Amino acid sequence: MKKKLQQFPPQPNDEKIRSLGVDNLLDYLQSGKNGLSQQAAQARLTFYGLNTIQERRKHPLLKFLSFFWGPIAWMIEAAAVLSAFVRDYEDLDIILVLLLFNAVVGFWQEYQAGNAIAQLKKQLALHARVRRDGEWHDTPAEQLVPGDIVRLRLGDIVPADIVLLSGDYLSIDQSALTGESLPVDKGAGDLVYSGSIAKQGEMTGVVVATGAHSFFGKTAKLVGSVKTVSHFQKAVLTIGDYLIFMSMALVAVLVLVGLERHLPIMELVQFALILTVASIPVAMPAVLSVTMAVGAMTLAKLKAIVSRLESIEELAGMDILCSDKTGTLTQNKLTLGDSALFNGADETTLILTAALAAEAENPDAIDSAILHKLGDKNVLTAYSQTDFIPFDPVSKRTEALIQAGDGKQFRVSKGAPQVVLDLCQPNPQQRRQAEEVVDGFAVKGYRALGVARTDQEGRWQFLGILSLFDPPREDARETIATAKRQGIAIKMVTGDNLAIAKQIAGQLGLGQNIVPAEQISSSKDQDDVEAVARCAEHADGFAQVFPEHKYRLVKSLQADHHFVGMTGDGVNDAPALKQADVGIAVSGATDAARAAADLVLTAPGLSVITHAIEEARRIFERMNAYAIYRITETIRIMLFMVSAILVYNVYPITAVMIILLALLNDLPILTIAKDNTRLPSAPVSWDMRRVLTVATVLGMVGVIETFLLLIIAKNHFHVETAQLQTIIFLKLAVAGHLTLFVARGRHFFLTRPYPAPLLLMTIIATQLVAVLIAHYGWHVTPISWQYIGLIWAYCLVWVFIEDGLKLTVYHRLEHSSPRHRSFLSGLRHSMHFHGKNNDHE
């Protein structure tokens, strides 16, 4: 019979901890200040589980095999089966290589993305000092259980969520968790989170939450729960579906008509199979992946490392950037700002006194800022500290006994302005003046620091107030302005308070509509989702934000059809980074943030992002051009072939010619990754209606021009069938590459940017091969130079017609034709006129 586990209380959440209080909390956890016994701890470990982040891992082999299952994989596999059926082993080898390549690329990208939780684990403490059986032991952190009593001191990584019980104080750096730029002072009864770091002090506490129930574990759970399908994958599937269904329908028509006309069955089946293989976009995922891979190398030179290729396309379409403040928009380095002087002190004396009241050997963030502002530290050599009392949350100030070079002694102090004022006991007017200065700094989001020293009689003199703040990065304001010009809305997201957030937003030109994170409410129904999205869209930023808020913010914006980018550097950013369309880990980010991100910046500053966006948009334009070209060629070849067979009951080109055309068309396409493109001034994304419309129009034009050439050659020049097939083959080869020039952009094809030299030279080379094949009869019936010249002239005339129709289609789709603008203007005028009449009525 299975032994029943001993029952223990559920791990309490923050609200439960606050309601219980310290004494009742220990009772709730069935523990005491002397901790647990080893036996009790083992029983709890069996009940609660290890203090680790658990995740279900799929076997690598099964994960790899999963990339051979799905619509695109099915198309490629179908092409492989068809090639094997007709014993076309050369095509079969190429198709299998492409299939394996796509699987390897997909597996590697998934493997990289799955590392986020593994990197989060590395941030957890390895060991903890725990009280068991009345004695202190070093225990692996994964063995901790709720109810354990632990000790925290300088340099320790907090191993679990812990409520502090006893000790003077503990200064905790939780910037990597909550985004707060300054260490936070904690005392008895306060909760400290796993993964934060003890900077000063020593205290004991009781473990209240471990593993997935801890603050850190919940963050990791958010990362693990994020599953996204990229817009790139959706676009490839849409294009693939369109081509495969169209091809299958036309092949079905071809086979049915062939059977009705008693064409040789084996010849008909073989031709239909080869035509299907040629029309299926087998190489499309690979070509688009190579285009993005080449682009990723360019981005790497710009100090932006791409960890997921599809993120390039997402970056090009990003229209909202949620930017973490600390360490991203700011330098994450305390700096002295303005100062207020009292009792005749000057700024040099004020800063020197503050420096003397600092611990130079082991400076904290505030001491470092003061010593940096002091500049020449040699001035401190004229003084020596004979006694030093460090800062603690009780006294709220430091104090030092200083001996000058002349032997005189005096005391110096710095700390909370109110405490230092009480020490100096100034007159009411001076106190009121100092309090006004402190309030003024608080409005700006600055931290105030009072400074004092004793005079010759040993009386404390208040010298002044220093302001401390985390300054913006030097390039942040210009970067934000550039991003706005690129059509990207910036939303600042920070764990700091509202005053600091507004101050920084004002300095960066973001606007002052900063709202508390509480407004990012938990969305329980559609109305809530819409309310959160509206709030996020109109806000310039959010303050007092926790990881769940960031994650929810990104999801709500995505639900409102935005392409969302998220920058960050801490563990707290990992869930939002992974959920975002483009997660951007800035320079100096934690391993967890880098693993969850799509883009990792290796240079400080945000200007890298704007350069990356520009390059991503160029890469997208190349992919868009290829997609249009590939669909166009499939339509013109498939539809023309079936139409010609239906009308003339003859194969217009042979099966060998189809294979040759596929090879000649694909070679130049491989170089499109290096092509020159225009830089879009706004976010770009897959508009499948536009892509399919433009490609279908160009494809239909291609069918018309090829069919017209067939009629002219057959009925007016009376060319025999074998030569007619070569003429059509050469026409399709020439027109295909000319169509690539047309599909490259939305502008007239003879204007800048011109094709890249590599693309142009490859096209010239393949055209030369096609001409030589047609003239000398390599696997085809040869034709004369006269015919070749006429074909070229014919295609050159039609390329201008194609381009004109392309421009017309784009104008129609973008509502920019003069006639459309005139119609809209008239419509608005009419509505305005009737509106006035209604008002009068």
N, C-alpha and C positions, 0 to 999 in steps of 0.2 A: 504493500500500500504506500502511495506517495506521501511523504512527510509534508505537512502543511507549514508554510512559511509563517514565522512570527510577524504579527502586524505592528507597524509603526505609523506615526502620524504623517500625513502628506507634507511635502516640503512647502513651507509658507511662501507666499508672494509678498511683494513690498507692502501692500495694503494690510495684510495680516500681521506682518512684523510690526508696523506702526501701531496697530490697535492693541497688540499684546503688551508691549513694553518689555524691558530687559528681564525682570524677574519672572513674569508670566511666560515669556518666551522659553526660558530654560525648562519650566514645568511642561510646556507644550511639547518640547523636544525630548522630554523624559531624560534630561541631563542635569548636570550641576557644574559648579565652578571648578571642581576637581576632575572633570572630564568623564570619559567612559572607561569601562574595563576593556581589555583586549577581546574578551569573549563577546561582550555586548557589541563592540565595533564590528566584529566578524559577522555577527547576526544581521546587523544593519547593512553591511556590505552586500550580503546575500539578498536582502530585501530591496535596497535602493539601487544597487549596481555600482560599477566603477565610476569614479569621478573623471570620466573622459567623455569626449564627443564621439558618440557611436554613429556609424553610417553603414548602410548596406552597400556593399560593393559587388557589382556584377563581374563575373569571371572575364578576364581580358579577352580570352578566345571567343566567348559568346558575344561580347561587345563588338569585337572585330567582325564577326560573322553577320551581326545585325546590319552592317553597312552594305551587305549584298542583298538586302531586303527593302523594297520600297519602289515607288513609281519610276524614278530615274534609273535605279539599278535594274528594274525589270525591263526597261527599254533596251538597256545595254546588253542584258543577258539574252533578250529576244533576238537582238542583232547577232549575237554570237552563235545562237542556235541556228539561225537562218544561214549564216555563213558556213557553218559546219555542214548543213544539209546540202548546200550546193557545192561543197568541197572547195570553197574559196578560202584556203588556209592562210593566205597572206592577210586578208581582211580579218580573219578570225584571230590571228596573233595580235594585230593592232588593237582590236576591240577588247581582248582579254587584258592587255596591258593597261588600257584606259580604265577598265573595270577595277583592276587592282589598284591603280593610282588613286582613283576616287575614294576607294575604301580606306587606303592608308592615310590619305589627307584627312578624311572625316574622323577616323579613329584617333589620329594624333591631336586634332583640335579638341575632341571630346576629352581626351586624356589630360590635356593641358588645362581645360576648364574645370575638370574634376579635382584639380589639385588645391582648390580654394580651401576646402575643409582640412586637408592635410596640413596646409600652412597655418590655419587657425590653431591646430593642435600644438604646433611648435611654440605658440605664444604662452601656453599654459606652464605653470610652475612644475618642476620635476620633483621637488621634495618639499616637505613641510615639517615644522616643529610642532608636534602634537603631544598633549598630555593624556597618557593611558595608564591605568592602574596607579594613578597618583604620581607618576614620574614622566619627565619630558623625554621624548624620543624623536629621532629623525625618521620620518616615514615617507614612502613614495606618495606623492600628491594624489595619485589615482586611488589610493586606499582610504582617503578621507570620507567620512560619512556625516550626515546631519547630526548635530549634538556633540561633535568633537570640539575640544578646546584647543586652540592653536595660538602661537605667538608670532607676531609680525614685527619686523624691525627694518632698519635702513637697508635698502637694496633688495628686499624680498619681493618676489612676484606673488601677489595674492592668489592662493591656490584654489579658492572657492568663494562663494558669496558668504561673507562673515559679518556678524553684528559684533561690534567692539564692546568689551565688558569693562576692562580696567587698564590703567596706565595714564600717563599725563596727556599725550596727544599722539596723533599720527598724521603726517603730511603725505597725501596720496596723489600721485600723478596718474590721472585717468583720462588723459588727452586722447590716447589711442582707442578709448572706448566711447567716450561721450563727446569728444571734440573740444572740451574746455581747455583753454590755452594755458591756464595757470594751475599749479598744484592746489588741491583742496584740503583744508584742515578738517580732520575727523576726531571725534571724541567718543566717550562712552555712550552707547545707545545708537550710534550711527552705523549705517550699512556700507561696507566696502565691497566692490565687485571683483570677481575673479579676473585675472589678466591685468589689473592695474598694478602699479609699482609703488612701494613705500619709499619715500624720499627722506623723511626725517621722523624721529621719534621711535617709540616702542610701545606696543599694547598687546593685550591678549583679547581673544574674541571667540565666539561660538559659531561653528559652521551651520548655516541655515539652508543652503542649497548647493547641490553638486551636479556635475555632468550637464545634461541637457536642460536641467531646471534652473541652472545659474544664468545670470545675465549674459555671460560669455557663450554658454551653451545655446541660449535662445538665438543669439546672433548667428551662430554656426548653423542652427536649424533653418533660419531664414535663407542662408546661402544655399544649403542643400535642397531647399524646396523650390528654388528658382529653376524653371524650365522654360526656355524661350525658343521660338522658331524664328530664324532671321527672315527679313524681307527678301534677301537674296534667294534663300531656299524656296520661298513662296513664289518668287518670280520665275525661277527655273522650272518649278513644277507646272506653273501656268503655261509657260511657253511649250514645255514638253507635252502637256496634255493637248494643247492646240494642234501641234504638229503631228502627234501620233494618231489622234482621232481623224484628222484630215487625211493623212496618208493611208490609214487603214480603209477609210471610206472610198478613196479613189482607187486603191488596189482592188477592193471588192468589186467596184464597178468594172474595172479592167478585166478581172477574171471572169465575171459573169458574161460580159460582152464577148470575150474571147471564146468562151465555151459555146455561146450561141452561134458564133461564126465558125465553129469547128476548127479553130487554130490548134496547132500541135500542142497537146496538153503539157508535156514535159518542158517544151520551149516556153510556153506561157507561164508555167509555175516558176521556172528558173528566172525569167525576166521579172516577174512580179516580186519574187523574193529579193533579188538584187536591188530593185527599185525601192523596196521597203527599207532595206539596210541603208541605202544611200540617203534616204529621206529622214530616217530617225536621227535626232540630234545627239548622236553618240558622243561626239567630242565637245558638246556644249559645256557641260560642267567643268571639264578639264581646261578648255580654252579660257573660260571665265575665271577659273581658279588660278591659272598661270598669269592672266592679266592682273589679278589682285596680288599674286605673289611678287611679280615684278614691281608693282606699286609699293608693296610692303618694303622692298629693298630701298626704294627711294625715300620712303618715310623714315626708315632706319637712319639714313644719312641726315635726316632732319631732326634726329634725336628722339624719334617716336617709334617704339618697338611694337609691332602688331602681334598679339598672341592668338587672334582668331581672324582668319582672312575675311570672313563675311562682315566684320566690323568696319571695314573700309567703306563698303556700300552704305552701312548704317551711318557712318560719320559724315558721308556726303549729304545724307538726308536729314541730319540732326537740325531741329529747329528750336529746341530748348536745351540749355546747358545748366544743370543744377551743380553749382560749385561749392564745395566745402570751403569754409573760410580759413580756419587755422592751418597754416602751412601751405595753403593753396593760393588764396588771395592775399594772405599776410605772410610775414617772414617766420612766424612762430618763434619770435625772439623779443623778449621784453626790451623796450627802449625808453630812455628818459625823454619826456616831453617838456612842456612849459613848467616853470617853477614860480612860486610866490615867495617873496623875501620879507622877513620881519626883523625888527630890532637892529636895523642898520647893516645886516649881513649882505654880502655880495654873492653872486652865483658860484664863484670859484670856492669861496669858503663853505658854502652850503654843500656842494658836491664832495669836497674834501672831508668834511665832517661826516657825511653819510658813508664815505668810503672807509673812514676810520672805525665806524660802527659796523663794518661788514667783516665776515670771516674770509680773509683773502686765500687761505689754504684750501678751503672747501666751500666755495661760494655757491649759493643757490641762484635761481633765475634773477631775483631782484639784485642781489649782490653783484652778479656778473654785469647787469645793465649799468649799475653805478660805476663799477671799476672801468667799464668800457668808456663811459662818458668822461671819466677822470682823465683819460688819455695817458699822460706821462705818469706811470706808476712809481717812478723814482722819487716823487715827492713824498711817498709813504715811508721811505727809508729814514727820514728825519724823525719818525715817530715809532714807538713800539707799544704793542698791546701787552700789558702786564696781567690783564684779566678780561675774560670775555664771557658774557651770558647770552646764549643763542636765543633765537625767537621761539616762542611757544604760544599756543592758542590762548593760554590763560593770561600771560602778561602782555601779549600782542606787541612786543617790541624787543629789540636787541639792545644791549648795553655793554660798553667796553671802558676799561680804565686805561688811559693813554699817558705815556711818558714822552715828553718832547725832548729834543736834542739838548735844550738848556737845563734839563733836569726837572722842569715843572710838570706836574701831573694834573689831568683834568678828565672828566667823564664825558662820553658821547653816547647818544641814543638815537635810534630811528625805529619807526613802527607806525601803528595806526594813529592818525592825526589826533583823534580824541584822547587817546591814552597819553601821547606825548604832551598835549596841551594840559592835561590834568597834572602831569609831572612838573610842568613849568609854572602853573598857576598864573596865567596872564590876566590882565585887567579885562573887564567885560567887553569893551570895545574891540580889543585885539582878538579875543575869543570869537566874537561875532564875525569879525572880518575873516578869520581863519575858516570858520564853518561855512561861510559863503563861498570861499575858494574851493573847499572840499565838495560842496554841492555842485559848483560849476564844473569841476572835473568829472563828477559822477554823471552829469547830464551828457557829457562828451563820451562817456564810457571809459574814462581813465581811472586807474587805481591811484589813490593819493597816499603819500608817505611823509609823515612829519619827521623833522630832524631838529635835534637840540644838543647843547653842550653846557657844561658848567663854566662859570666865570671864576675869577681869582678868589672870590669868597665862597666858592662851592655851590652857588645858586644856579639852578637850571635856567637857561635862556633859550627861548623858542626862536630858531633861526629861519625856519621857512618850511614850505611844502613842495615836494617833488611829485610830478605826475609820471605815471608809467603806463605804457600801452604797447600793444603788438602792432607794429607798423605794417602798412600794405607793402607788397612786393613792388619794386620800382617800375616794373613793366605791366603791372596788373591793370591800371586804368586804361592804358593805351590798348591792351589786349581786349578788354571788355568793349571799348569803343569799336575796335576792328571787328569783333564778333557781331556786334549789333549791325554794322554795315554789311556783314555777310548774311543778314537775315536771321540771326540767332538771338533769342531772348535769354538773358542771364538771370538765374535765380540763386541767390546766396543762401546756403544752408549751413547753420552753425549751432553748436551746443552752448555758445556764450549767451549772456543775457541780452535783453532787447536794446538797452542803451548802447552797449558796445557794438552790436550788430548795426544799429542805425548810424553810429559814428563812422564805422568803416565803410558802410554802403554810401554815405555821403561823400567820403573822400574818393571813392572809386567811381562816382558818377552813376551808381546803380538806381538811385531813387530811395525814398524814405518809407515806402509802403512795406515795412517789415512787420510780420505778424508772428505771434507766439505759435509754437508747434502744436498747442492744444487744438488749434483750428484744423489740423490735419486729423480729423476724427476717424474713428473706426467705421468703415463703410459697411452698413448692414443691408442696405437696399439700394436700388438704382438711384433714388433721389440723393442719398448720401454720397454716392460716387460722383454724381454730377456736381454736387455742392463743393466737394473737395477739389475737383478739377477746376471749377470756376475760381475758387479761392486761390489755388496755385497759379492759375493763369494771370490773375490780376496782381498778385503779390510780387514784390521785388526780391523778397527773401524771407526766410524763416529762422527764428531764434529759439534757443532752448530745445534743440532737436535731439532725439534719441534714434538709435538705428531703426526701430520699427517705423518711426515717422518718415525717415528718408526713404525706406523701402516702399511705404504706402504712398508717399508723394510721387515717386517714379511710376508706380503702377496706375495711379489715378490719372496722371498725365498721358500715359500710354493708352488708357481706356478712352481718352478723348482724342485719340488718333494723332498724337504727337510722337516724333522721333526724339527720344530723350537721351541726353548725355549726362553723365555724373562723374565729377572729379572727386578725388579723395586720396588720403594717404594712410588712414588708420584702420584698425580692425573693425571699428564701428561702421566704416563705409562699405565693407565687403558685401553685405546682402544687396544694398542698393547698386553697387558697381556691377554685380552680376545680373541683376534684374534689368538694368538700363540697356537701351539699345547699344549705347557706347559707354562702357565703363572705362574711365581714364584714371590710372594711378600716376600721381605726379612724382617728380623726382624726390627720392628719399622715402618713398612709401614703404610700409611694412610688407613682409612677404605675403601675408594674407590678402592685403589689398591688391598686390601685383597679380597674385594667382587668380583673383576674381575678376580682374580688369581685362578689357579687350585691347587697350592701348596703354603702354607703359612709357612714360616720359623719362628720359635719362638726363635731361638738362634742366636746371632750375628755371622757374618762370613759366608763365602760361602762354607766351608768344608761340611756343612750339605747337600749341593746339590750333591756332589760326592758320599756321603754315600747313599743318596736317590736313585741316579741313579743305584748303585750296587743292592740295594734291589729291585728296580723296574724291573731290568733285571731278577732277580731270580723269581719274581712273574710272569713275562711274560713267562718264560720257563715252569712254572707250567701250565699256561693257554694253552700254545702251546701243551704240553703233553696231557692235557685233550681233546683238540679239536681232535687231531690225534686218541686218544683212542676211543672217542665217534663215530667218523665217521667210524673207523675200525669195531666196534661192530655192528653198524647199517648195514654195508655192509655184514658182515659175516652172521648175523642172517637172514636178508631179502633175500639175494641172495641164501643162502643155503636152506631156507624154500621153496622158489619158485622152485628151481632146483629139490629138492627131491620130491615135489608134481608132477612136470612135468614128472620126470623119473619113479618114483615108484607108483604114484597115491595114496600116503598115507601121512598123516600129521606126520612129523618126531618128533614133540613135540606138546603137547596140549596147548590150550589157557591158562590154569592155569599155565603151565610151563613158558609160555612167561612172564606172570605177575611176577612170582617168579624170573625169570632171571633179569627182570628190577629192582626189589627191591635189589637183591643180588649184581648187578653190580653198582648201584647208591650209596649204603652205603659207600664203601671204597672211592669212588670218592669225597665224601664230605670232606674227610680228606686230599685231595691232596694239599689243601691250606697250609698245614704245612710240605709239603714234602721238602727234601733236593734237591738242584739243583746245577749244575755247574754255575759259574759266567762267562757269555760271556764277551770277551775283547773288543767288538765293539758294536755299537748300533744294536738293534734287532727290527724287525717289522714283521707283518704278511705277510708271503710269501705263498699265498694261493695255488700257483702251487706246492710248496714243500709239504705243509700240505696235500692237496688232493692227491698228487701222493703217498706219503708215506702211508697214510691211506688206499688208494685204493689197493696198493700192499699188505699190511698186511691183509686187508679184504679178498682179493682174495686167499691169502695163507690159511687163516682161513677156507674159503669155501672148498678148496681142501682137507685140513686135516680132516675136519668134514665129508665130503662126502666119503673120503677113509675109515674112521672109520665106517660109515654107511654100506659101501659095505662089509667090513670085518665081522662086526657083523651079517649082514643079510645073506650073502652068505657062509661064512666059519664057523661061530659059530651057524648059524641058530636060532638066537634069535627071540622070538615071538615079535610081534609089540609093545605090552604094555611095555615090558622090554626094547625094542630097544629105545623107546621114553625116558625112564629114563636114559639110557646110553648116548644118545645124549644130554639130559638136563644137566647131570653132566659134560660131556665133554665141553659144551659151558660155563658152570659156571667156571670150572677150567681154561680153555684156556683163558677166558676173563680176569681174574685177572693176569695171567702170561703175557698176552699181555700188560697189564698196565705197567709192569716192562720194557718191550721192548720199549714202547712208551715214557718212561720218559726222554729219551735223545738221543743224536746222537752218543753216545759211546757204547761200549760193556756193556750189562746190568748188568754184575757181577762186574764191576769196580766202584770206587768211583765217585760221592757221592752215598752211599747206601740209600735205602728208609728210610724215617723217621720212628722211632719206632711206632708212632701212625698209620701211613698208613699200616705198616707191620702187626701190631696187628689186625687192622680192617679186612685186607684181610684174615688173618689166621682164625679169628672168623667167617667170612662169608663162607669161604671154609668148615669149620667144620660143619656149618649149612647145606650147600649143600650136604655134605657127609651123614649127618644124615637123611636128607630128602630122599636121594636116597636109603639108606640102609633100613630104617624103614618104607618107603612108606608113607610119609606124603603128601597126595594129588597126589601121583604118585605110580606106581607099583614098589615094592622093588626089589633091585638087590643085589647080593652077594658081600662080601668083596673082593673076587678074582677079580670080574669085576671092582670094584672101584680101586684096586691096578693097574690093567692093564691100566685103563683110565688115571690114574695119570702118569704112566710110559710113556704112549703114548704122553701125553701133554708135559712132560718134554723134550722128544726128539725133538718135534716140536718147542719148544720155542727157541732152539738154531738155528734151520733152519730159523725161523722168524727173529731172531736178525741178522743173517748173511745177509739175503736179505735186511733188513733195512739199514745196514751199506753200502751195495753195492749201494742202491738207493741214499743215502746221498752223497756218493762219486761221483756218476754220476751227481747228481744235482749241486754239488758244484765244478765240474770240477777238482776233486782232485785225481782221480784214476791214478795209475802209467801209464796205457795204454794211458789215455787221455793226461797226461803231456808229454809223449813220442811223441804222435801225434802232439801236439802243438809245441813242440821243433823242430820236423822235418819240420813242416809247416813254422815256422819262418826262419829256415835255408834255406829252398827252396826259400822263398820270398826274403831273404837277398841276396842269390846267383844271382837270376834273376835281382834284383835291381842293383847289381854291373855291370852285363852285359849291362843293359840299360844305365848305366852311361857312359860306354865305347863307346856305340853306339852314 
